[in-house]
């Protein structure tokens, strides 16, 4: 995934279709369900397992940790 695509993914994940991050809360189920849903919907050519492994290598062990820990 290119930087521009990651930025788009990140914004969707942090938005209403994902963790819905606000100043006061963040929805997370301690898994990658939003990541998988977003990748399948917006990035169908992306290898989901490979992307999640890359995120985990950067501290993204669940959806909210991708938002707060992973930088491209």
KOLGU-4560 file (N, C-alpha, C; in nm, 3 decimals, padded with zeros to 5 digits):
<recs>
<n_xx: 00.084 n_yy: -00.117 n_zz: 00.000 ca_xx: 00.000 ca_yy: 00.000 ca_zz: 00.000 c_xx: 00.089 c_yy: 00.124 c_zz: 00.000 mol: A seq: 1 type: UNK>
<n_xx: 00.056 n_yy: 00.215 n_zz: -00.085 ca_xx: 00.130 ca_yy: 00.341 ca_zz: -00.094 c_xx: 00.086 c_yy: 00.435 c_zz: 00.018 mol: A seq: 2 type: UNK>
<n_xx: 00.168 n_yy: 00.536 n_zz: 00.043 ca_xx: 00.141 ca_yy: 00.632 ca_zz: 00.150 c_xx: 00.005 c_yy: 00.698 c_zz: 00.135 mol: A seq: 3 type: UNK>
<n_xx: -00.029 n_yy: 00.739 n_zz: 00.013 ca_xx: -00.157 ca_yy: 00.806 ca_zz: -00.011 c_xx: -00.274 c_yy: 00.713 c_zz: 00.021 mol: A seq: 4 type: UNK>
<n_xx: -00.259 n_yy: 00.586 n_zz: -00.015 ca_xx: -00.363 ca_yy: 00.488 ca_zz: 00.015 c_xx: -00.373 c_yy: 00.463 c_zz: 00.166 mol: A seq: 5 type: UNK>
<n_xx: -00.256 n_yy: 00.456 n_zz: 00.232 ca_xx: -00.258 ca_yy: 00.437 ca_zz: 00.377 c_xx: -00.327 c_yy: 00.555 c_zz: 00.445 mol: A seq: 6 type: UNK>
<n_xx: -00.300 n_yy: 00.675 n_zz: 00.399 ca_xx: -00.364 ca_yy: 00.793 ca_zz: 00.458 c_xx: -00.516 c_yy: 00.785 c_zz: 00.443 mol: A seq: 7 type: UNK>
<n_xx: -00.562 n_yy: 00.741 n_zz: 00.325 ca_xx: -00.706 ca_yy: 00.724 ca_zz: 00.303 c_xx: -00.761 c_yy: 00.616 c_zz: 00.396 mol: A seq: 8 type: UNK>
<n_xx: -00.692 n_yy: 00.503 n_zz: 00.404 ca_xx: -00.732 ca_yy: 00.394 ca_zz: 00.493 c_xx: -00.740 c_yy: 00.444 c_zz: 00.638 mol: A seq: 9 type: UNK>
<n_xx: -00.636 n_yy: 00.513 n_zz: 00.683 ca_xx: -00.629 ca_yy: 00.565 ca_zz: 00.820 c_xx: -00.749 c_yy: 00.655 c_zz: 00.850 mol: A seq: 10 type: UNK>
<n_xx: -00.782 n_yy: 00.745 n_zz: 00.759 ca_xx: -00.894 ca_yy: 00.837 ca_zz: 00.781 c_xx: -01.026 c_yy: 00.763 c_zz: 00.790 mol: A seq: 11 type: UNK>
<n_xx: -01.043 n_yy: 00.661 n_zz: 00.707 ca_xx: -01.165 ca_yy: 00.581 ca_zz: 00.714 c_xx: -01.171 c_yy: 00.503 c_zz: 00.845 mol: A seq: 12 type: UNK>
<n_xx: -01.059 n_yy: 00.442 n_zz: 00.883 ca_xx: -01.054 ca_yy: 00.365 ca_zz: 01.007 c_xx: -01.083 c_yy: 00.452 c_zz: 01.129 mol: A seq: 13 type: UNK>
<n_xx: -01.033 n_yy: 00.573 n_zz: 01.130 ca_xx: -01.056 ca_yy: 00.664 ca_zz: 01.242 c_xx: -01.196 c_yy: 00.726 c_zz: 01.240 mol: A seq: 14 type: UNK>
<n_xx: -01.263 n_yy: 00.717 n_zz: 01.125 ca_xx: -01.394 ca_yy: 00.778 ca_zz: 01.109 c_xx: -01.510 c_yy: 00.689 c_zz: 01.149 mol: A seq: 15 type: UNK>
<n_xx: -01.628 n_yy: 00.727 n_zz: 01.104 ca_xx: -01.752 ca_yy: 00.660 ca_zz: 01.144 c_xx: -01.762 c_yy: 00.515 c_zz: 01.096 mol: A seq: 16 type: UNK>
<n_xx: -01.695 n_yy: 00.480 n_zz: 00.988 ca_xx: -01.697 ca_yy: 00.341 ca_zz: 00.941 c_xx: -01.605 c_yy: 00.250 c_zz: 01.022 mol: A seq: 17 type: UNK>
<n_xx: -01.522 n_yy: 00.312 n_zz: 01.103 ca_xx: -01.427 ca_yy: 00.236 ca_zz: 01.182 c_xx: -01.442 c_yy: 00.264 c_zz: 01.330 mol: A seq: 18 type: UNK>
<n_xx: -01.334 n_yy: 00.307 n_zz: 01.391 ca_xx: -01.329 ca_yy: 00.327 ca_zz: 01.537 c_xx: -01.402 c_yy: 00.452 c_zz: 01.584 mol: A seq: 19 type: UNK>
<n_xx: -01.441 n_yy: 00.539 n_zz: 01.492 ca_xx: -01.516 ca_yy: 00.661 ca_zz: 01.526 c_xx: -01.448 c_yy: 00.738 c_zz: 01.639 mol: A seq: 20 type: UNK>
<n_xx: -01.323 n_yy: 00.771 n_zz: 01.617 ca_xx: -01.241 ca_yy: 00.840 ca_zz: 01.718 c_xx: -01.292 c_yy: 00.982 c_zz: 01.738 mol: A seq: 21 type: UNK>
<n_xx: -01.316 n_yy: 01.015 n_zz: 01.865 ca_xx: -01.350 ca_yy: 01.151 ca_zz: 01.904 c_xx: -01.259 c_yy: 01.190 c_zz: 02.020 mol: A seq: 22 type: UNK>
<n_xx: -01.276 n_yy: 01.309 n_zz: 02.071 ca_xx: -01.197 ca_yy: 01.353 ca_zz: 02.186 c_xx: -01.225 c_yy: 01.268 c_zz: 02.309 mol: A seq: 23 type: UNK>
<n_xx: -01.343 n_yy: 01.208 n_zz: 02.314 ca_xx: -01.384 ca_yy: 01.140 ca_zz: 02.436 c_xx: -01.388 c_yy: 00.988 c_zz: 02.426 mol: A seq: 24 type: UNK>
<n_xx: -01.391 n_yy: 00.933 n_zz: 02.306 ca_xx: -01.398 ca_yy: 00.787 ca_zz: 02.298 c_xx: -01.346 c_yy: 00.734 c_zz: 02.164 mol: A seq: 25 type: UNK>
<n_xx: -01.334 n_yy: 00.604 n_zz: 02.163 ca_xx: -01.288 ca_yy: 00.532 ca_zz: 02.045 c_xx: -01.348 c_yy: 00.392 c_zz: 02.054 mol: A seq: 26 type: UNK>
<n_xx: -01.413 n_yy: 00.347 n_zz: 01.948 ca_xx: -01.471 ca_yy: 00.213 ca_zz: 01.947 c_xx: -01.365 c_yy: 00.114 c_zz: 01.900 mol: A seq: 27 type: UNK>
<n_xx: -01.338 n_yy: 00.013 n_zz: 01.979 ca_xx: -01.244 ca_yy: -00.092 ca_zz: 01.940 c_xx: -01.288 c_yy: -00.222 c_zz: 02.005 mol: A seq: 28 type: UNK>
<n_xx: -01.278 n_yy: -00.329 n_zz: 01.930 ca_xx: -01.317 ca_yy: -00.461 ca_zz: 01.978 c_xx: -01.195 c_yy: -00.549 c_zz: 02.005 mol: A seq: 29 type: UNK>
<n_xx: -01.079 n_yy: -00.487 n_zz: 02.015 ca_xx: -00.952 ca_yy: -00.557 ca_zz: 02.040 c_xx: -00.921 c_yy: -00.660 c_zz: 01.932 mol: A seq: 30 type: UNK>
<n_xx: -00.960 n_yy: -00.627 n_zz: 01.809 ca_xx: -00.927 ca_yy: -00.710 ca_zz: 01.694 c_xx: -00.915 c_yy: -00.620 c_zz: 01.571 mol: A seq: 31 type: UNK>
<n_xx: -00.913 n_yy: -00.677 n_zz: 01.455 ca_xx: -00.897 ca_yy: -00.601 ca_zz: 01.331 c_xx: -01.023 c_yy: -00.605 c_zz: 01.245 mol: A seq: 32 type: UNK>
<n_xx: -01.141 n_yy: -00.613 n_zz: 01.305 ca_xx: -01.263 ca_yy: -00.625 ca_zz: 01.226 c_xx: -01.288 c_yy: -00.504 c_zz: 01.137 mol: A seq: 33 type: UNK>
<n_xx: -01.263 n_yy: -00.383 n_zz: 01.187 ca_xx: -01.283 ca_yy: -00.264 ca_zz: 01.104 c_xx: -01.179 c_yy: -00.258 c_zz: 00.992 mol: A seq: 34 type: UNK>
<n_xx: -01.056 n_yy: -00.292 n_zz: 01.024 ca_xx: -00.949 ca_yy: -00.294 ca_zz: 00.923 c_xx: -00.985 c_yy: -00.388 c_zz: 00.810 mol: A seq: 35 type: UNK>
<n_xx: -01.028 n_yy: -00.508 n_zz: 00.842 ca_xx: -01.064 ca_yy: -00.606 ca_zz: 00.740 c_xx: -01.180 c_yy: -00.556 c_zz: 00.654 mol: A seq: 36 type: UNK>
<n_xx: -01.281 n_yy: -00.500 n_zz: 00.719 ca_xx: -01.399 ca_yy: -00.449 ca_zz: 00.648 c_xx: -01.360 c_yy: -00.337 c_zz: 00.552 mol: A seq: 37 type: UNK>
<n_xx: -01.278 n_yy: -00.244 n_zz: 00.599 ca_xx: -01.237 ca_yy: -00.130 ca_zz: 00.517 c_xx: -01.148 c_yy: -00.175 c_zz: 00.401 mol: A seq: 38 type: UNK>
<n_xx: -01.055 n_yy: -00.264 n_zz: 00.428 ca_xx: -00.968 ca_yy: -00.312 ca_zz: 00.320 c_xx: -01.049 c_yy: -00.382 c_zz: 00.213 mol: A seq: 39 type: UNK>
<n_xx: -01.143 n_yy: -00.466 n_zz: 00.252 ca_xx: -01.224 ca_yy: -00.539 ca_zz: 00.153 c_xx: -01.313 c_yy: -00.445 c_zz: 00.072 mol: A seq: 40 type: UNK>
<n_xx: -01.362 n_yy: -00.339 n_zz: 00.136 ca_xx: -01.452 ca_yy: -00.246 ca_zz: 00.068 c_xx: -01.379 c_yy: -00.148 c_zz: -00.023 mol: A seq: 41 type: UNK>
<n_xx: -01.270 n_yy: -00.089 n_zz: 00.027 ca_xx: -01.203 ca_yy: 00.019 ca_zz: -00.045 c_xx: -01.072 c_yy: -00.022 c_zz: -00.112 mol: A seq: 42 type: UNK>
<n_xx: -01.011 n_yy: -00.130 n_zz: -00.068 ca_xx: -00.881 ca_yy: -00.173 ca_zz: -00.119 c_xx: -00.883 c_yy: -00.323 c_zz: -00.150 mol: A seq: 43 type: UNK>
<n_xx: -00.971 n_yy: -00.366 n_zz: -00.242 ca_xx: -00.989 ca_yy: -00.510 ca_zz: -00.266 c_xx: -00.865 c_yy: -00.582 c_zz: -00.316 mol: A seq: 44 type: UNK>
<n_xx: -00.771 n_yy: -00.511 n_zz: -00.373 ca_xx: -00.648 ca_yy: -00.576 ca_zz: -00.422 c_xx: -00.543 c_yy: -00.593 c_zz: -00.313 mol: A seq: 45 type: UNK>
<n_xx: -00.565 n_yy: -00.530 n_zz: -00.199 ca_xx: -00.468 ca_yy: -00.537 ca_zz: -00.089 c_xx: -00.476 c_yy: -00.673 c_zz: -00.021 mol: A seq: 46 type: UNK>
<n_xx: -00.361 n_yy: -00.731 n_zz: 00.010 ca_xx: -00.355 ca_yy: -00.858 ca_zz: 00.083 c_xx: -00.381 c_yy: -00.828 c_zz: 00.230 mol: A seq: 47 type: UNK>
<n_xx: -00.499 n_yy: -00.865 n_zz: 00.278 ca_xx: -00.543 ca_yy: -00.832 ca_zz: 00.414 c_xx: -00.446 c_yy: -00.887 c_zz: 00.518 mol: A seq: 48 type: UNK>
<n_xx: -00.410 n_yy: -01.013 n_zz: 00.507 ca_xx: -00.321 ca_yy: -01.074 ca_zz: 00.607 c_xx: -00.183 c_yy: -01.010 c_zz: 00.608 mol: A seq: 49 type: UNK>
<n_xx: -00.133 n_yy: -00.978 n_zz: 00.491 ca_xx: -00.001 ca_yy: -00.914 ca_zz: 00.481 c_xx: -00.007 c_yy: -00.773 c_zz: 00.542 mol: A seq: 50 type: UNK>
<n_xx: -00.114 n_yy: -00.700 n_zz: 00.514 ca_xx: -00.128 ca_yy: -00.565 ca_zz: 00.568 c_xx: -00.139 c_yy: -00.569 c_zz: 00.721 mol: A seq: 51 type: UNK>
<n_xx: -00.218 n_yy: -00.661 n_zz: 00.774 ca_xx: -00.233 ca_yy: -00.671 ca_zz: 00.919 c_xx: -00.100 c_yy: -00.711 c_zz: 00.983 mol: A seq: 52 type: UNK>
<n_xx: -00.026 n_yy: -00.801 n_zz: 00.921 ca_xx: 00.106 ca_yy: -00.839 ca_zz: 00.973 c_xx: 00.199 c_yy: -00.718 c_zz: 00.977 mol: A seq: 53 type: UNK>
<n_xx: 00.195 n_yy: -00.636 n_zz: 00.873 ca_xx: 00.277 ca_yy: -00.514 ca_zz: 00.868 c_xx: 00.236 c_yy: -00.420 c_zz: 00.982 mol: A seq: 54 type: UNK>
<n_xx: 00.105 n_yy: -00.403 n_zz: 01.002 ca_xx: 00.057 ca_yy: -00.317 ca_zz: 01.110 c_xx: 00.102 c_yy: -00.369 c_zz: 01.246 mol: A seq: 55 type: UNK>
<n_xx: 00.092 n_yy: -00.500 n_zz: 01.267 ca_xx: 00.135 ca_yy: -00.559 ca_zz: 01.394 c_xx: 00.284 c_yy: -00.533 c_zz: 01.418 mol: A seq: 56 type: UNK>
<n_xx: 00.364 n_yy: -00.538 n_zz: 01.312 ca_xx: 00.508 ca_yy: -00.515 ca_zz: 01.327 c_xx: 00.537 c_yy: -00.372 c_zz: 01.370 mol: A seq: 57 type: UNK>
<n_xx: 00.438 n_yy: -00.284 n_zz: 01.355 ca_xx: 00.454 ca_yy: -00.144 ca_zz: 01.394 c_xx: 00.371 c_yy: -00.109 c_zz: 01.517 mol: A seq: 58 type: UNK>
<n_xx: 00.320 n_yy: -00.211 n_zz: 01.587 ca_xx: 00.244 ca_yy: -00.188 ca_zz: 01.710 c_xx: 00.094 c_yy: -00.183 c_zz: 01.693 mol: A seq: 59 type: UNK>
<n_xx: 00.043 n_yy: -00.218 n_zz: 01.577 ca_xx: -00.101 ca_yy: -00.215 ca_zz: 01.551 c_xx: -00.166 c_yy: -00.350 c_zz: 01.572 mol: A seq: 60 type: UNK>
<n_xx: -00.181 n_yy: -00.390 n_zz: 01.698 ca_xx: -00.235 ca_yy: -00.522 ca_zz: 01.731 c_xx: -00.387 c_yy: -00.528 c_zz: 01.730 mol: A seq: 61 type: UNK>
<n_xx: -00.451 n_yy: -00.414 n_zz: 01.713 ca_xx: -00.596 ca_yy: -00.407 ca_zz: 01.695 c_xx: -00.626 c_yy: -00.277 c_zz: 01.620 mol: A seq: 62 type: UNK>
<n_xx: -00.752 n_yy: -00.255 n_zz: 01.588 ca_xx: -00.788 ca_yy: -00.137 ca_zz: 01.509 c_xx: -00.743 c_yy: -00.005 c_zz: 01.573 mol: A seq: 63 type: UNK>
<n_xx: -00.771 n_yy: 00.013 n_zz: 01.701 ca_xx: -00.735 ca_yy: 00.141 ca_zz: 01.764 c_xx: -00.584 c_yy: 00.158 c_zz: 01.774 mol: A seq: 64 type: UNK>
<n_xx: -00.511 n_yy: 00.048 n_zz: 01.792 ca_xx: -00.365 ca_yy: 00.060 ca_zz: 01.797 c_xx: -00.307 c_yy: 00.096 c_zz: 01.661 mol: A seq: 65 type: UNK>
<n_xx: -00.374 n_yy: 00.058 n_zz: 01.554 ca_xx: -00.329 ca_yy: 00.103 ca_zz: 01.421 c_xx: -00.339 c_yy: 00.255 c_zz: 01.416 mol: A seq: 66 type: UNK>
<n_xx: -00.451 n_yy: 00.307 n_zz: 01.464 ca_xx: -00.471 ca_yy: 00.452 ca_zz: 01.462 c_xx: -00.367 c_yy: 00.524 c_zz: 01.548 mol: A seq: 67 type: UNK>
<n_xx: -00.342 n_yy: 00.473 n_zz: 01.667 ca_xx: -00.256 ca_yy: 00.544 ca_zz: 01.762 c_xx: -00.107 c_yy: 00.510 c_zz: 01.751 mol: A seq: 68 type: UNK>
<n_xx: -00.073 n_yy: 00.398 n_zz: 01.689 ca_xx: 00.068 ca_yy: 00.355 ca_zz: 01.688 c_xx: 00.135 c_yy: 00.347 c_zz: 01.551 mol: A seq: 69 type: UNK>
<n_xx: 00.058 n_yy: 00.319 n_zz: 01.447 ca_xx: 00.119 ca_yy: 00.289 ca_zz: 01.317 c_xx: 00.137 c_yy: 00.416 c_zz: 01.235 mol: A seq: 70 type: UNK>
<n_xx: 00.260 n_yy: 00.434 n_zz: 01.189 ca_xx: 00.290 ca_yy: 00.543 ca_zz: 01.096 c_xx: 00.347 c_yy: 00.482 c_zz: 00.971 mol: A seq: 71 type: UNK>
<n_xx: 00.312 n_yy: 00.538 n_zz: 00.857 ca_xx: 00.363 ca_yy: 00.487 ca_zz: 00.730 c_xx: 00.505 c_yy: 00.532 c_zz: 00.710 mol: A seq: 72 type: UNK>
</recs>
